[in-house]
Amino acid sequence: MISSTTSRRRGALLALVALALLPLTACGSGGASSDGSGSGLRRFTVVLDWTPNTNHAGMYLAQAEGWYRDAGLDVRFVEPGEAGSLQGLVAGKADVAVSVQEEVLPAIAQGLPIQSVAAILQHNTSSLVSLAADGIETPRDLEGATYGGYGGPLEQALIDALVTCDGGDPSKVRSVDVGDADYRIGLERDQYDVVWIFDGWDGIRLDQADVDTNRIELADQTECIPDWYTPLLATSTQVETERPDDLRAFLEATARGYRGAMADPAAATDALLAGAPDLDPALVRASAEYLSTRYADDPATWGHQDPAVWERFTAFLDGAGMLDAEVDPAAAWTDEYLPDP
């Protein structure tokens, strides 16, 4: 559901610096572009952060209901290349990219002309999960345990902060590379004791497999670590300059789609499965239901971002050494193109 490793994301961002120097002239750019059918619709390309999943369900619902077409847009969804969604955005291959705050801020620190324009999920929906039999119920219980991770600096900073805040010693937490193994299998084979999952997808799969787990939900730990937007929608300075009306129309229809996904998860499920029929219907159905109460605290405010979230998470990444230069958090995002609540 989510891009697999923070470390790979970090490496991919290095490639973006060169791409940022390219002219933004590909199919996603240019206010006069059409869908090629003579309908007069303007092509608008969205590069996803991963394969289609319920994080994207509001956009698929807006597509299925014709709300993008009503706004004069021919919206196309494309999957990211190896380097990630921001590569397509800065190279002009897309008008909007699905990304995460921990990718957007380092990219801005490297000088890339991008900005977040909407939060897809209001709060973090990930957890540290372990088998219930292991008795890991609080961050301090990670002492002496083995964490299965990807070696990214954000992971290390989060684990250190959580354990320290709970009165533990983070140096007593062992780490191993989780690789691409199934989380359930890795836990049950004692390859590691705890792993970071996304509850709206991997957590549901564990539940469907009837695995008895304990979870430390990161959204419940905001006294120790920041909340952050994962995922979000980002755009480029060029799109904001050349296609502001199309961007606004896209986000208005998209907000309608996510409000629809909150009100009717079954409709969102049907729309996503129509666009990505290879997905497991039972998983999509349960995930859509789970996320229907988490896309926004209030449906009317879907997409709107909190400056305090940007300020605190920027400071956290800076402290973790993940920013190559100072970033003004207020310049990293805007709600300008979202419909008013």
C-alpha positions as CSV (number, residue, x, y, z in Angstrom):
1,M,0.0,0.0,0.0
2,I,2.8,2.4,0.9
3,S,6.2,2.9,-0.6
4,S,8.3,0.3,1.1
5,T,11.4,1.9,2.5
6,T,12.4,5.3,3.9
7,S,16.0,4.7,2.9
8,R,15.0,4.0,-0.7
9,R,13.0,7.2,-0.6
10,R,16.0,9.1,0.7
11,G,18.1,7.7,-2.2
12,A,15.5,8.5,-4.7
13,L,15.4,12.1,-3.6
14,L,19.0,12.6,-4.6
15,A,18.1,11.8,-8.2
16,L,15.4,14.5,-8.1
17,V,17.9,17.4,-8.0
18,A,19.0,16.7,-11.5
19,L,15.4,16.1,-12.7
20,A,14.4,19.5,-11.2
21,L,16.6,21.2,-13.8
22,L,14.6,19.7,-16.7
23,P,11.8,21.8,-18.3
24,L,8.3,20.8,-17.3
25,T,6.9,20.1,-20.7
26,A,5.6,16.6,-20.5
27,C,2.0,15.5,-20.8
28,G,0.9,16.6,-17.4
29,S,1.7,20.3,-17.9
30,G,0.3,23.1,-20.0
31,G,-3.1,24.6,-19.4
32,A,-4.3,24.1,-23.0
33,S,-3.7,20.4,-23.1
34,S,-6.7,18.2,-24.0
35,D,-7.5,14.5,-23.7
36,G,-7.0,14.1,-27.4
37,S,-10.6,13.1,-28.1
38,G,-11.9,16.4,-29.2
39,S,-14.0,16.7,-26.0
40,G,-12.2,19.8,-24.8
41,L,-11.3,18.2,-21.5
42,R,-7.9,19.3,-20.1
43,R,-5.5,16.5,-19.3
44,F,-4.5,16.3,-15.7
45,T,-2.1,13.6,-14.5
46,V,-1.8,12.3,-11.0
47,V,1.2,10.1,-10.2
48,L,0.4,7.7,-7.3
49,D,2.9,6.9,-4.6
50,W,2.4,3.1,-5.0
51,T,-0.1,0.8,-6.7
52,P,-3.7,1.8,-6.4
53,N,-5.1,1.4,-2.9
54,T,-7.7,2.9,-0.5
55,N,-5.5,5.9,0.2
56,H,-6.5,6.9,-3.3
57,A,-10.1,5.8,-3.1
58,G,-11.5,9.3,-3.0
59,M,-9.9,10.1,-6.3
60,Y,-11.2,6.9,-7.9
61,L,-14.7,7.7,-6.6
62,A,-14.5,11.2,-8.1
63,Q,-13.4,9.7,-11.4
64,A,-16.2,7.1,-11.3
65,E,-18.9,9.6,-10.5
66,G,-17.7,11.9,-13.3
67,W,-16.9,14.8,-11.0
68,Y,-13.5,15.4,-12.7
69,R,-15.2,15.4,-16.1
70,D,-17.8,17.9,-14.8
71,A,-14.9,20.1,-13.8
72,G,-13.5,20.0,-17.4
73,L,-10.7,17.6,-16.5
74,D,-9.5,14.4,-18.0
75,V,-7.7,13.0,-15.0
76,R,-5.3,10.1,-15.5
77,F,-3.7,8.1,-12.7
78,V,-0.2,6.7,-13.3
79,E,2.0,4.6,-11.0
80,P,5.4,5.9,-9.9
81,G,8.7,4.8,-11.3
82,E,11.5,3.3,-9.2
83,A,12.5,6.7,-7.8
84,G,9.0,7.6,-6.6
85,S,6.2,9.9,-7.3
86,L,8.0,13.2,-6.8
87,Q,10.3,12.3,-9.7
88,G,7.4,12.4,-12.1
89,L,6.2,15.7,-10.6
90,V,9.4,17.6,-10.8
91,A,10.2,16.3,-14.3
92,G,6.8,17.6,-15.5
93,K,5.3,14.2,-16.1
94,A,2.4,14.9,-13.7
95,D,0.5,17.8,-12.3
96,V,0.0,16.3,-8.8
97,A,1.8,13.6,-6.9
98,V,0.7,11.5,-4.0
99,S,3.6,11.6,-1.5
100,V,4.3,11.9,2.2
101,Q,5.6,14.6,4.4
102,E,8.9,12.9,5.1
103,E,9.6,13.0,1.3
104,V,8.3,16.5,0.6
105,L,10.4,18.3,3.2
106,P,13.8,16.8,2.2
107,A,13.0,17.5,-1.4
108,I,12.2,21.1,-0.6
109,A,15.5,21.3,1.4
110,Q,17.3,20.2,-1.8
111,G,15.7,23.1,-3.7
112,L,12.9,21.3,-5.5
113,P,10.0,23.6,-6.5
114,I,7.2,21.6,-4.9
115,Q,4.5,22.2,-2.3
116,S,1.9,20.2,-0.4
117,V,-1.7,21.2,-1.4
118,A,-3.8,18.7,0.5
119,A,-3.6,16.1,3.3
120,I,-5.2,12.8,2.2
121,L,-5.3,11.5,5.8
122,Q,-5.8,13.8,8.7
123,H,-3.6,11.8,11.0
124,N,-0.9,9.1,10.9
125,T,-2.5,5.7,10.6
126,S,0.6,3.6,11.3
127,S,1.6,1.4,14.2
128,L,4.4,-0.6,15.7
129,V,2.9,-4.1,15.7
130,S,4.1,-7.2,17.6
131,L,2.6,-10.6,18.5
132,A,0.5,-10.3,21.7
133,A,2.5,-13.2,23.2
134,D,5.6,-11.1,23.2
135,G,4.1,-8.6,25.7
136,I,5.2,-5.4,23.9
137,E,2.6,-2.9,24.9
138,T,4.4,0.4,25.4
139,P,7.5,1.9,23.7
140,R,9.6,1.0,26.8
141,D,8.9,-2.7,26.2
142,L,11.0,-2.4,23.0
143,E,14.1,-2.7,25.3
144,G,15.6,-6.1,24.5
145,A,13.4,-6.6,21.5
146,T,14.3,-6.7,17.8
147,Y,12.8,-4.2,15.5
148,G,12.4,-5.2,11.9
149,G,13.0,-2.1,9.8
150,Y,14.4,-0.6,6.6
151,G,17.3,1.3,8.0
152,G,15.9,4.8,7.4
153,P,16.9,7.7,9.5
154,L,13.3,8.6,10.3
155,E,12.7,5.1,11.7
156,Q,15.7,5.3,13.9
157,A,14.7,8.8,15.1
158,L,11.1,7.7,15.9
159,I,12.1,4.6,17.8
160,D,14.7,6.5,19.8
161,A,12.3,9.2,20.7
162,L,9.5,6.8,21.6
163,V,11.6,4.6,23.8
164,T,13.4,7.6,25.5
165,C,10.1,9.4,26.1
166,D,8.7,6.3,27.8
167,G,11.7,6.0,30.2
168,G,13.6,3.4,28.3
169,D,17.0,3.0,26.7
170,P,16.8,3.0,22.9
171,S,20.3,1.5,22.7
172,K,18.8,-1.7,24.0
173,V,16.6,-2.0,20.9
174,R,18.1,-4.3,18.3
175,S,17.4,-3.7,14.6
176,V,17.4,-6.0,11.6
177,D,16.5,-5.5,7.9
178,V,12.9,-6.6,7.4
179,G,13.4,-7.1,3.6
180,D,10.4,-7.8,1.5
181,A,9.1,-10.7,3.7
182,D,5.4,-11.0,4.8
183,Y,5.1,-9.2,8.1
184,R,3.1,-12.0,9.7
185,I,5.6,-14.6,8.6
186,G,8.5,-12.6,9.9
187,L,6.9,-12.1,13.3
188,E,5.8,-15.7,13.7
189,R,9.3,-17.0,12.7
190,D,10.9,-14.7,15.3
191,Q,12.9,-12.9,12.6
192,Y,12.0,-9.7,14.5
193,D,9.7,-8.9,17.4
194,V,8.1,-5.7,16.2
195,V,7.6,-4.0,12.8
196,W,6.1,-0.7,11.5
197,I,2.9,-1.3,9.6
198,F,0.1,0.8,8.1
199,D,-3.1,-0.1,9.9
200,G,-5.4,0.6,7.0
201,W,-3.9,-2.1,4.9
202,D,-1.3,-4.3,6.6
203,G,-3.1,-4.2,9.9
204,I,-6.3,-5.3,8.3
205,R,-4.5,-8.2,6.6
206,L,-3.2,-9.3,10.0
207,D,-6.7,-9.1,11.4
208,Q,-8.1,-11.1,8.5
209,A,-5.4,-13.7,9.2
210,D,-6.6,-13.9,12.8
211,V,-3.2,-13.0,14.2
212,D,-3.3,-11.8,17.9
213,T,-1.2,-8.6,18.0
214,N,-0.4,-5.7,20.2
215,R,-0.1,-2.3,18.5
216,I,1.5,1.0,19.5
217,E,-0.4,3.4,17.4
218,L,1.8,6.4,16.4
219,A,-1.1,8.8,16.5
220,D,-1.5,8.0,20.2
221,Q,2.2,9.0,20.9
222,T,2.1,12.6,20.0
223,E,3.4,13.7,23.4
224,C,6.6,12.0,22.3
225,I,6.7,12.2,18.5
226,P,5.0,14.5,16.0
227,D,1.9,13.6,14.0
228,W,2.5,14.0,10.2
229,Y,0.7,13.8,6.9
230,T,1.2,10.5,5.2
231,P,0.0,10.6,2.5
232,L,-0.6,14.0,1.0
233,L,-1.0,15.6,-2.4
234,A,1.9,17.7,-3.8
235,T,2.2,19.9,-6.8
236,S,5.0,21.9,-8.5
237,T,5.5,25.6,-8.7
238,Q,5.0,25.5,-12.4
239,V,1.5,23.9,-12.1
240,E,0.6,26.5,-9.5
241,T,1.8,29.3,-11.9
242,E,0.4,28.0,-15.2
243,R,-2.7,25.9,-14.2
244,P,-4.0,27.3,-10.9
245,D,-7.7,27.1,-12.0
246,D,-7.2,23.4,-13.1
247,L,-5.5,22.6,-9.8
248,R,-8.3,24.2,-7.9
249,A,-10.9,22.3,-10.0
250,F,-9.1,19.1,-9.4
251,L,-8.9,19.6,-5.6
252,E,-12.6,20.6,-5.4
253,A,-13.7,17.4,-7.2
254,T,-11.2,15.4,-5.1
255,A,-12.5,16.8,-1.9
256,R,-15.9,15.8,-3.0
257,G,-14.6,12.3,-3.7
258,Y,-13.1,11.9,-0.3
259,R,-16.2,13.2,1.4
260,G,-18.1,10.6,-0.6
261,A,-15.7,7.9,0.5
262,M,-16.3,8.9,4.1
263,A,-20.1,8.9,3.7
264,D,-20.3,5.7,1.6
265,P,-17.2,3.4,1.9
266,A,-19.0,0.8,-0.3
267,A,-19.1,3.2,-3.2
268,A,-15.5,4.0,-2.7
269,T,-14.7,0.3,-2.7
270,D,-16.6,-0.3,-5.9
271,A,-14.9,2.7,-7.6
272,L,-11.4,1.5,-6.6
273,L,-12.0,-2.1,-7.6
274,A,-13.3,-0.9,-11.0
275,G,-10.1,0.9,-11.5
276,A,-7.8,-1.8,-10.0
277,P,-9.7,-5.1,-10.3
278,D,-6.7,-7.2,-9.2
279,L,-7.1,-6.0,-5.6
280,D,-8.6,-8.3,-2.9
281,P,-12.2,-7.2,-2.6
282,A,-12.5,-8.2,1.1
283,L,-9.3,-6.3,1.9
284,V,-10.4,-3.2,0.0
285,R,-13.9,-3.3,1.6
286,A,-12.5,-3.5,5.2
287,S,-9.8,-0.9,4.4
288,A,-12.3,1.6,2.9
289,E,-14.5,1.2,6.0
290,Y,-11.5,1.8,8.3
291,L,-10.3,4.9,6.5
292,S,-13.8,6.4,6.1
293,T,-13.5,7.8,9.6
294,R,-9.9,8.8,9.2
295,Y,-9.6,10.8,5.9
296,A,-10.6,13.9,8.0
297,D,-11.9,14.7,11.4
298,D,-14.7,16.6,9.7
299,P,-15.7,15.8,6.1
300,A,-16.1,19.5,5.4
301,T,-12.4,20.1,6.1
302,W,-10.9,17.2,4.1
303,G,-7.5,18.1,2.8
304,H,-6.9,21.1,5.1
305,Q,-3.5,21.1,6.8
306,D,-2.5,22.3,10.3
307,P,0.5,24.7,10.4
308,A,1.5,23.2,13.8
309,V,1.9,19.7,12.2
310,W,4.2,21.2,9.6
311,E,6.2,23.1,12.1
312,R,6.7,20.2,14.5
313,F,7.5,17.6,11.9
314,T,10.0,19.9,10.1
315,A,11.8,20.4,13.4
316,F,11.8,16.6,14.0
317,L,13.3,15.9,10.6
318,D,15.8,18.6,11.1
319,G,16.8,17.1,14.4
320,A,17.1,13.7,12.8
321,G,19.5,15.1,10.2
322,M,17.1,14.5,7.3
323,L,17.1,18.0,5.9
324,D,20.1,19.2,3.9
325,A,19.2,22.8,4.4
326,E,16.8,24.9,6.5
327,V,13.2,24.7,5.4
328,D,10.5,27.2,6.2
329,P,7.6,25.0,7.1
330,A,5.0,27.7,6.2
331,A,6.3,27.6,2.6
332,A,6.1,23.8,2.3
333,W,2.3,23.7,2.1
334,T,-0.8,25.7,1.1
335,D,-4.6,25.2,1.5
336,E,-5.2,27.9,-1.1
337,Y,-6.6,25.6,-3.8
338,L,-8.9,23.6,-1.5
339,P,-12.6,24.4,-1.2
340,D,-13.6,26.4,1.8
341,P,-15.0,24.3,4.7
